[in-house]
Amino acid sequence: MAYQRPDHTVCFYLVGISDDQLHAANYHLSSSVRFMPLSSCGPAWSWNADGPTKILAVICCDELHGRGIANQHRDMRTLPDRWAPETCSSLFRATARFLLAVLPAIVFLAAGCGNPKAAPAIPSPEVEVASVVQKDVPIFSEWVATLDGYINAQIQPQVAGYVMRQTYKEGSFVRKGQILFHIDPRPFQALLDQAKAQLAQAQAQLGKTEMDVSRDTPLAKERAIAQSQLDNDVQAKQAAQAAVKAAEALVEQARLNLEFTDVKSLVDGIAGIAQVQIGNLVNPTTVLTTVSQVDPIKAYFSISEQEYIHYADRINAQTQREIPSGGPLFDLILADGSLYPHKGSALLTNRQVDTATGSIQIVCSFPNPRNALRPGQFGRLRAAPEVRNGALLVPQKAVTELQGTYQLAVVGADNKVSIRAIKVGDRVGSEWIVESGVKLGELVIVEGLQKVQNGSTVKMKQAATAKGD
C-alpha cells in the first residue's frame, strides 16, 4: 500500500517473520510496539503475537530514507518530535488507513501463530553404566632407579713401571685372576735376584755361627776357653738366623713385586675401557680400568621420609636378615618401556636420610644371567608394598574432575542421575579406589556423561567388561 504526496512517498508492507529471523538480524524486540530499522529502505513496527511469529508493519519512506534518522531505537511515540507536523499527520493518517485494511489479516495470522503443534518429547539419552565393585587390591608404587654393579673393582697396579701390554678386550667378560695388563718386569726381576743373593749371604753367615757354637761348646765345658766366648758364639748364631729370615722376606717381597707386574682382575665381570695406553708410566695410584660384577646387579632408588616412616618396621625387619626375604618383589621397567623378565628383591637400606632431599636410599638386586643390564642404566621400579582390603573400585573414565573436586554420575533405581562429589584414593590399573561417596553395587555412568545432568532420566546399558578386569 502506498501513500503519495508531492514531496515524498510512503509505502506500507505487512511481513510475517519468526523470532529466530529477527534475532539473526540483531533486531531488539519488546512487548510493546517499537520503532526498528528493518533495512535501508525505512523503519518498521512489530507486534507480539501469541506464538513464535511477529507481525511487522514496514514503512518505506523516501523522505525518511533521504533524511536518515539519528537514533533509530526510540519508541514510536517519540517519532512525531523528530518529523515535521505535516509529515507526521500525513504519515499517521496513511498508517491508520493501512492498518484498517490489513487488520483482518493480522488477526488471522496472530491466531494461526498462537496455536502451534506441541513439540515432541525429547527421548532419554542412552548411557553405559558399570557397578561399584569391592575387592582386595595391591597398591603399586613406582620409583626411578639407577643400576650399578654388584661389585665395581677399580684395577690399579701395585708396583710402578711402564705398561708393556694389554691382554684383554675392552668391554668383554673377564674372569677373576685373568691378566689384564703387563708391566715391564725387568727391574723387579733384578731386585728378586739381589734379594736371593742377600739371602745366600745370610745363610752362609748362619752356617759359620753354627759351626762356632758346635766347636766352642765342649771347650767351654772343659774350661779350655772362656764362657764368654761361647756366649758370643751363641748370640752371633741367633743374629745370623734373624738375618736369614729378613733376607727370605726380601726375596718374597721381590717375588711378589715381580708377580704384580701382571695386573689381574679381582672379580668375574665386565671389564671397562682402559684408562692408560701401552708405554705409559703407572704407579699404585693409577686406575687402569674397572671391572664390574653385573650378575646380580644392583638398583638404587630413593623413597621419601614419609614413605620410610610408613614402612620402617618392615624395612628394618628385612635388613636385619643375612639374606633378606619375604619382602615385595620388584619389577624393572627399562628405558624403552619393556619389562625386564626377572624380578628383584630388596637388599639393604642406607643408614641415613639425605638432609638435602629428605629421602633415603634403598638398594635392591636383580638376576642378570645374560649380562643384559649394565651399570649406569636408568629404569623404573614397580612394587606393591601393601594391599588394600575391601576397597571400592570404579572405572577411571567414570570419574570427572572439576576444580580440584572429583564427581561421579550415579544412576538410581528410578533411572534418574545423581551427580555426587567423591573422595578418591589410589589408581589401580584402569580403576580408581573411592574412599567415600558411593556404595557397593551402585551404578555409575562410564559413557555418555556429556548427555546427562543432575536429576535427568536416562536409559542404561551395561558397559562391556575389559579383559583382565
C-alpha positions as CSV (number, residue, x, y, z in Angstrom):
1,M,0.0,0.0,0.0
2,A,1.4,3.4,-0.9
3,Y,0.6,6.9,0.2
4,Q,1.9,9.6,-2.1
5,R,2.5,13.2,-1.6
6,P,4.2,15.8,-3.8
7,D,7.4,15.8,-1.6
8,H,7.6,12.1,-0.6
9,T,6.1,8.7,-1.0
10,V,5.3,6.4,1.9
11,C,4.9,2.6,1.3
12,F,3.4,0.1,3.8
13,Y,4.2,-3.6,3.9
14,L,2.9,-6.4,6.1
15,V,5.6,-9.0,6.9
16,G,5.4,-12.3,8.9
17,I,8.8,-13.1,10.4
18,S,9.9,-15.5,13.1
19,D,11.8,-14.8,16.3
20,D,14.9,-16.6,15.0
21,Q,15.0,-14.4,11.9
22,L,14.6,-11.3,14.0
23,H,17.4,-12.3,16.3
24,A,19.6,-13.3,13.4
25,A,19.1,-9.7,12.1
26,N,20.0,-8.4,15.5
27,Y,16.7,-6.7,16.0
28,H,15.6,-5.8,19.5
29,L,12.0,-6.9,20.4
30,S,9.9,-5.9,23.3
31,S,6.4,-6.4,24.5
32,S,5.4,-3.0,23.2
33,V,5.4,-1.6,19.7
34,R,9.0,-0.5,18.9
35,F,10.5,1.5,16.1
36,M,13.1,-0.6,14.5
37,P,15.5,-0.4,11.4
38,L,14.5,-3.3,9.2
39,S,16.6,-2.4,6.2
40,S,18.0,0.6,4.4
41,C,14.5,1.3,2.9
42,G,12.8,2.5,6.1
43,P,11.6,1.8,9.6
44,A,9.3,-0.9,10.9
45,W,6.9,-1.6,13.8
46,S,6.4,-5.0,15.4
47,W,3.6,-6.6,17.4
48,N,3.9,-9.7,19.5
49,A,1.5,-12.5,18.6
50,D,0.7,-15.5,20.9
51,G,3.3,-17.6,19.2
52,P,6.8,-17.6,17.7
53,T,5.8,-15.3,14.8
54,K,5.9,-11.5,14.8
55,I,3.8,-9.3,12.6
56,L,5.8,-6.4,11.2
57,A,4.5,-3.3,9.5
58,V,7.2,-1.9,7.4
59,I,7.1,1.7,6.2
60,C,9.3,2.6,3.2
61,C,9.5,6.3,3.1
62,D,11.5,8.2,0.6
63,E,11.7,11.3,2.7
64,L,12.8,9.4,5.7
65,H,15.3,7.5,3.7
66,G,16.7,10.6,2.3
67,R,17.0,12.4,5.6
68,G,18.1,9.5,7.8
69,I,17.3,9.0,11.5
70,A,19.8,9.8,14.1
71,N,18.5,7.4,16.8
72,Q,16.6,4.5,15.3
73,H,16.0,2.7,18.6
74,R,13.4,5.1,20.0
75,D,9.9,4.5,21.0
76,M,7.3,5.1,18.2
77,R,5.6,7.6,20.4
78,T,8.5,10.0,20.2
79,L,8.7,9.9,16.4
80,P,6.4,13.0,15.8
81,D,9.0,15.0,17.7
82,R,11.6,14.2,15.0
83,W,9.4,14.8,11.9
84,A,7.6,17.9,10.6
85,P,4.0,18.3,11.7
86,E,2.6,18.0,8.2
87,T,4.7,14.9,7.6
88,C,3.6,13.2,10.9
89,S,-0.1,14.0,10.2
90,S,0.1,12.6,6.7
91,L,2.1,9.6,7.7
92,F,-0.1,8.6,10.6
93,R,-3.3,9.0,8.5
94,A,-1.8,6.7,5.9
95,T,-0.8,4.3,8.6
96,A,-4.3,4.3,10.1
97,R,-5.9,3.5,6.7
98,F,-3.4,0.8,6.1
99,L,-3.9,-0.9,9.4
100,L,-7.7,-0.8,9.0
101,A,-7.3,-2.5,5.6
102,V,-5.0,-5.3,6.8
103,L,-6.4,-5.8,10.3
104,P,-8.3,-9.0,9.4
105,A,-5.1,-10.5,8.0
106,I,-3.2,-9.5,11.1
107,V,-5.8,-11.1,13.4
108,F,-5.8,-14.3,11.2
109,L,-2.0,-14.6,11.3
110,A,-1.9,-14.0,15.0
111,A,-4.5,-16.7,15.7
112,G,-2.7,-19.1,13.4
113,C,0.7,-18.5,15.0
114,G,-0.6,-18.7,18.6
115,N,-1.6,-22.4,18.3
116,P,1.5,-24.3,17.1
117,K,1.6,-28.1,17.4
118,A,3.2,-29.3,20.6
119,A,6.9,-30.3,20.3
120,P,7.6,-34.0,20.6
121,A,9.1,-35.2,23.9
122,I,12.9,-35.5,23.9
123,P,13.8,-39.2,24.4
124,S,16.0,-40.1,27.4
125,P,19.7,-40.4,26.5
126,E,21.3,-43.9,26.5
127,V,24.4,-44.2,28.7
128,E,26.7,-47.1,29.6
129,V,27.0,-47.9,33.3
130,A,29.2,-50.1,35.5
131,S,28.7,-51.3,39.0
132,V,30.8,-50.3,42.0
133,V,32.8,-53.4,43.0
134,Q,34.7,-54.3,46.1
135,K,37.9,-56.4,46.3
136,D,41.3,-56.6,47.8
137,V,43.8,-54.8,45.6
138,P,47.6,-54.4,45.8
139,I,48.7,-50.8,45.9
140,F,51.6,-50.4,43.4
141,S,54.2,-47.6,43.6
142,E,56.9,-46.7,41.1
143,W,60.4,-45.2,41.6
144,V,63.1,-44.1,39.3
145,A,66.2,-46.3,39.7
146,T,69.8,-46.3,38.7
147,L,71.6,-49.6,38.0
148,D,75.1,-50.2,39.3
149,G,77.4,-53.2,39.5
150,Y,77.2,-55.5,42.5
151,I,80.9,-55.0,42.8
152,N,82.9,-52.3,40.9
153,A,86.5,-53.2,41.2
154,Q,89.0,-50.5,40.2
155,I,92.0,-52.2,38.7
156,Q,95.2,-50.4,39.9
157,P,98.8,-51.6,39.7
158,Q,100.7,-52.5,42.9
159,V,104.0,-51.5,41.5
160,A,105.3,-48.7,39.4
161,G,106.5,-49.3,35.9
162,Y,105.8,-49.0,32.2
163,V,102.8,-50.7,30.7
164,M,104.1,-53.2,28.1
165,R,101.0,-55.0,27.0
166,Q,97.2,-55.0,27.3
167,T,95.9,-58.6,27.3
168,Y,92.1,-58.2,27.4
169,K,89.4,-56.9,25.1
170,E,87.7,-53.8,26.4
171,G,84.0,-54.4,27.3
172,S,84.4,-58.1,27.4
173,F,83.6,-60.5,30.2
174,V,86.8,-61.4,32.2
175,R,87.4,-64.0,34.9
176,K,88.8,-63.5,38.4
177,G,92.7,-63.8,38.2
178,Q,92.8,-63.2,34.4
179,I,95.8,-61.0,33.4
180,L,94.7,-57.6,32.0
181,F,98.0,-55.7,31.7
182,H,101.7,-56.5,31.7
183,I,104.2,-54.0,33.3
184,D,107.9,-54.2,32.5
185,P,109.2,-56.9,34.8
186,R,112.9,-56.5,34.3
187,P,113.6,-54.1,37.3
188,F,111.7,-56.4,39.6
189,Q,113.5,-59.5,38.3
190,A,116.8,-57.8,39.2
191,L,115.5,-56.9,42.7
192,L,114.5,-60.5,43.1
193,D,117.9,-61.8,42.1
194,Q,119.5,-59.3,44.5
195,A,117.3,-60.4,47.4
196,K,118.2,-64.0,46.7
197,A,121.9,-63.2,46.8
198,Q,121.4,-61.4,50.2
199,L,119.6,-64.5,51.4
200,A,122.5,-66.7,50.4
201,Q,125.0,-64.4,52.3
202,A,122.8,-64.6,55.4
203,Q,122.6,-68.3,55.2
204,A,126.4,-68.6,54.9
205,Q,126.9,-66.4,57.9
206,L,124.4,-68.6,59.8
207,G,126.3,-71.7,58.9
208,K,129.6,-70.2,60.3
209,T,128.0,-69.3,63.6
210,E,126.5,-72.7,63.9
211,M,130.0,-74.2,63.5
212,D,131.4,-71.8,66.1
213,V,128.9,-72.8,68.6
214,S,129.4,-76.5,67.9
215,R,133.2,-76.2,68.3
216,D,133.2,-74.0,71.4
217,T,130.5,-75.7,73.4
218,P,132.7,-78.8,74.6
219,L,135.7,-76.5,75.1
220,A,133.8,-74.3,77.4
221,K,132.6,-77.3,79.4
222,E,136.3,-78.3,79.9
223,R,137.1,-74.7,80.7
224,A,139.5,-74.7,77.8
225,I,138.0,-71.4,76.6
226,A,136.2,-68.6,78.5
227,Q,132.5,-69.0,78.9
228,S,132.1,-65.5,77.4
229,Q,133.4,-66.7,74.1
230,L,130.8,-69.4,73.9
231,D,128.2,-66.8,74.8
232,N,129.3,-64.6,71.9
233,D,129.1,-67.5,69.5
234,V,125.5,-68.3,70.6
235,Q,124.5,-64.6,70.1
236,A,126.1,-64.5,66.7
237,K,124.2,-67.6,65.7
238,Q,120.9,-66.1,66.7
239,A,121.7,-62.9,64.8
240,A,122.6,-64.9,61.7
241,Q,119.2,-66.7,62.0
242,A,117.4,-63.4,62.1
243,A,119.4,-62.1,59.1
244,V,118.4,-65.2,57.1
245,K,114.7,-64.6,57.9
246,A,115.0,-61.0,56.8
247,A,116.7,-62.0,53.6
248,E,113.9,-64.5,52.9
249,A,111.3,-61.8,53.4
250,L,113.1,-59.6,50.9
251,V,113.1,-62.4,48.5
252,E,109.4,-62.9,49.0
253,Q,108.7,-59.2,48.5
254,A,110.7,-59.1,45.4
255,R,108.9,-62.2,44.1
256,L,105.5,-60.5,44.8
257,N,106.6,-57.3,43.0
258,L,107.6,-59.4,40.0
259,E,104.2,-61.1,40.1
260,F,102.4,-57.7,40.4
261,T,103.8,-56.8,37.0
262,D,101.0,-59.0,35.7
263,V,97.9,-56.9,36.6
264,K,94.9,-59.3,37.1
265,S,91.1,-59.0,37.5
266,L,89.9,-59.2,41.0
267,V,86.3,-60.4,40.2
268,D,84.3,-62.0,37.4
269,G,82.6,-59.3,35.5
270,I,82.6,-56.8,32.6
271,A,85.9,-55.0,32.0
272,G,85.7,-51.4,31.1
273,I,87.7,-49.3,28.7
274,A,91.4,-49.0,29.5
275,Q,92.4,-45.7,31.0
276,V,96.1,-46.0,30.1
277,Q,97.9,-46.8,26.9
278,I,100.9,-49.0,26.2
279,G,104.1,-47.2,27.2
280,N,102.5,-45.1,30.0
281,L,104.3,-45.0,33.3
282,V,101.9,-46.1,36.0
283,N,102.1,-46.2,39.8
284,P,99.8,-47.7,42.5
285,T,97.5,-44.6,42.4
286,T,96.8,-45.0,38.7
287,V,93.4,-46.6,37.7
288,L,94.0,-48.8,34.7
289,T,90.3,-49.9,34.2
290,T,87.2,-51.0,36.1
291,V,85.7,-54.5,36.3
292,S,82.0,-54.6,37.4
293,Q,80.3,-57.7,38.6
294,V,76.8,-57.5,37.0
295,D,75.2,-60.8,37.9
296,P,73.4,-60.0,40.1
297,I,73.2,-56.2,39.5
298,K,72.1,-53.6,42.0
299,A,69.3,-51.0,41.5
300,Y,69.4,-47.8,43.6
301,F,66.3,-45.8,44.3
302,S,65.1,-43.3,46.9
303,I,61.9,-43.1,48.9
304,S,60.6,-40.1,50.8
305,E,60.9,-39.8,54.5
306,Q,57.2,-40.2,54.9
307,E,57.2,-43.4,52.9
308,Y,60.1,-44.7,55.0
309,I,58.2,-43.9,58.3
310,H,55.2,-45.8,56.9
311,Y,57.2,-48.9,56.0
312,A,60.0,-48.6,58.7
313,D,59.1,-51.7,60.7
314,R,59.0,-53.9,57.6
315,I,62.2,-52.4,56.1
316,N,64.2,-52.9,59.3
317,A,62.9,-56.4,59.8
318,Q,64.1,-57.3,56.3
319,T,67.6,-55.7,56.5
320,Q,68.4,-57.4,59.8
321,R,68.5,-60.8,58.0
322,E,71.6,-62.1,56.3
323,I,69.7,-62.8,53.1
324,P,66.6,-60.6,53.0
325,S,63.4,-62.5,52.1
326,G,59.7,-62.1,52.4
327,G,59.6,-58.5,51.1
328,P,57.8,-57.3,48.0
329,L,59.2,-58.3,44.6
330,F,60.2,-55.6,42.2
331,D,59.5,-55.2,38.5
332,L,62.1,-53.3,36.4
333,I,60.7,-51.3,33.5
334,L,63.5,-50.4,31.2
335,A,64.1,-47.1,29.3
336,D,62.3,-48.4,26.2
337,G,59.2,-49.3,28.2
338,S,59.8,-53.1,28.2
339,L,59.5,-55.2,31.3
340,Y,62.7,-57.0,32.4
341,P,61.8,-60.7,32.7
342,H,63.4,-61.3,36.1
343,K,62.1,-59.9,39.4
344,G,64.3,-58.3,42.0
345,S,64.3,-58.2,45.8
346,A,65.2,-55.6,48.4
347,L,68.8,-55.8,49.5
348,L,69.5,-53.0,52.0
349,T,68.6,-49.5,53.2
350,N,71.1,-46.7,53.6
351,R,72.0,-45.7,57.1
352,Q,70.6,-42.1,57.0
353,V,68.1,-39.8,55.3
354,D,69.7,-37.3,52.9
355,T,69.3,-33.9,54.5
356,A,69.3,-32.1,51.1
357,T,66.5,-34.1,49.5
358,G,64.6,-35.6,52.5
359,S,64.8,-39.1,51.0
360,I,66.6,-42.3,52.0
361,Q,68.3,-44.7,49.5
362,I,67.2,-48.3,49.1
363,V,69.1,-50.9,47.2
364,C,67.6,-54.0,45.5
365,S,69.2,-56.6,43.3
366,F,68.2,-58.3,40.1
367,P,69.5,-61.5,38.5
368,N,71.4,-60.7,35.3
369,P,72.4,-64.1,33.8
370,R,72.9,-62.8,30.2
371,N,74.6,-59.5,31.4
372,A,71.9,-57.6,29.6
373,L,71.8,-55.0,32.3
374,R,74.8,-52.6,32.7
375,P,75.8,-50.1,35.4
376,G,74.6,-46.6,34.7
377,Q,71.3,-47.6,33.1
378,F,68.1,-45.9,34.3
379,G,64.7,-47.6,34.8
380,R,61.5,-47.6,36.8
381,L,60.9,-49.9,39.7
382,R,57.4,-51.0,40.4
383,A,56.3,-52.9,43.5
384,A,53.2,-53.4,45.7
385,P,54.4,-52.8,49.3
386,E,50.8,-53.0,50.7
387,V,47.4,-54.5,49.9
388,R,44.1,-52.6,50.4
389,N,41.5,-54.9,51.7
390,G,37.8,-54.4,50.7
391,A,38.5,-51.3,48.5
392,L,35.6,-49.9,46.5
393,L,36.6,-49.5,42.8
394,V,35.0,-47.7,39.9
395,P,36.4,-47.3,36.3
396,Q,38.6,-44.3,35.9
397,K,36.6,-43.0,32.9
398,A,33.6,-42.7,35.2
399,V,35.3,-40.1,37.4
400,T,35.3,-36.4,36.3
401,E,37.5,-33.7,37.9
402,L,36.2,-30.2,38.3
403,Q,38.2,-27.5,40.0
404,G,40.1,-30.0,42.2
405,T,37.0,-32.0,43.1
406,Y,36.0,-35.4,41.8
407,Q,32.5,-36.4,40.8
408,L,30.5,-39.5,39.7
409,A,27.2,-39.7,37.9
410,V,25.2,-42.3,39.8
411,V,22.0,-43.8,38.3
412,G,19.4,-44.7,40.9
413,A,16.6,-47.3,40.8
414,D,14.3,-44.8,39.1
415,N,16.8,-44.3,36.2
416,K,17.5,-40.8,37.4
417,V,21.0,-39.4,37.6
418,S,22.6,-38.1,40.8
419,I,25.9,-36.1,40.5
420,R,27.9,-36.8,43.6
421,A,31.2,-35.5,44.9
422,I,33.5,-38.3,45.9
423,K,36.9,-38.7,47.6
424,V,39.3,-40.8,45.5
425,G,42.3,-42.8,46.5
426,D,45.0,-44.6,44.5
427,R,44.7,-45.7,40.9
428,V,44.7,-49.5,40.3
429,G,45.1,-50.3,36.6
430,S,42.1,-48.9,34.8
431,E,40.2,-48.4,38.1
432,W,40.1,-45.9,40.8
433,I,39.7,-46.5,44.6
434,V,36.9,-44.5,46.0
435,E,37.2,-43.6,49.7
436,S,33.7,-42.1,50.1
437,G,30.7,-41.0,48.1
438,V,29.4,-44.3,46.7
439,K,28.3,-47.7,48.0
440,L,28.9,-51.2,46.8
441,G,26.7,-52.2,43.8
442,E,25.6,-48.7,42.8
443,L,25.7,-48.0,39.1
444,V,27.9,-45.2,37.7
445,I,27.9,-43.8,34.2
446,V,31.1,-44.6,32.2
447,E,30.0,-43.5,28.7
448,G,27.7,-40.6,27.8
449,L,28.5,-38.3,30.7
450,Q,28.1,-35.3,28.4
451,K,24.5,-36.1,27.8
452,V,23.3,-36.0,31.4
453,Q,22.7,-33.6,34.2
454,N,21.7,-33.9,37.8
455,G,18.1,-35.2,38.0
456,S,17.8,-36.2,34.4
457,T,16.3,-39.6,33.3
458,V,18.5,-42.0,31.3
459,K,18.3,-45.4,29.6
460,M,21.0,-47.7,30.9
461,K,23.2,-50.1,29.0
462,Q,25.8,-52.3,30.8
463,A,29.3,-51.4,29.8
464,A,31.5,-54.2,28.3
465,T,33.9,-55.8,30.7
466,A,37.6,-55.3,29.7
467,K,39.8,-58.3,29.6
468,G,41.8,-58.8,32.7
469,D,39.3,-56.9,34.9
